[in-house]
Amino acid sequence: MDTIALSELRTNLPGIIKKMADGLDRLIVTVSGRPKVVMLSLEEFESLEETAEILSIPGALEAIKEGEKEARAGKLIPLNKIKF
């Protein structure tokens, strides 16, 4: 994660916002050399919120880990075999 001083952020704010909005960058803003704030794009923020929401479902993390384990073991179902 990149770090930027508050003074530099003030000077270059429009360009930094454009860069952040175009990607999934995170930026630590420092004040007097100390980390104070993290900036991230709206897309990155929404992604983090969605991940937290999914992981808050009881048993979700365990189910994800079990699915990964089954996939590594080759226990896969071809897409054409799944009925919708």
Sequence and secondary structure as in RCSB ss.txt:
>XXXX:A:sequence
MDTIALSELRTNLPGIIKKMADGLDRLIVTVSGRPKVVMLSLEEFESLEETAEILSIPGALEAIKEGEKEARAGK
LIPLNKIKF
>XXXX:A:secstr
 EEEEHHHHHHHHHHHHHHHHHS  EEEEEETTEEEEEEE HHHHHHHHHHHHHHTSTTHHHHHHHHHHHHHTT 
   GGG   
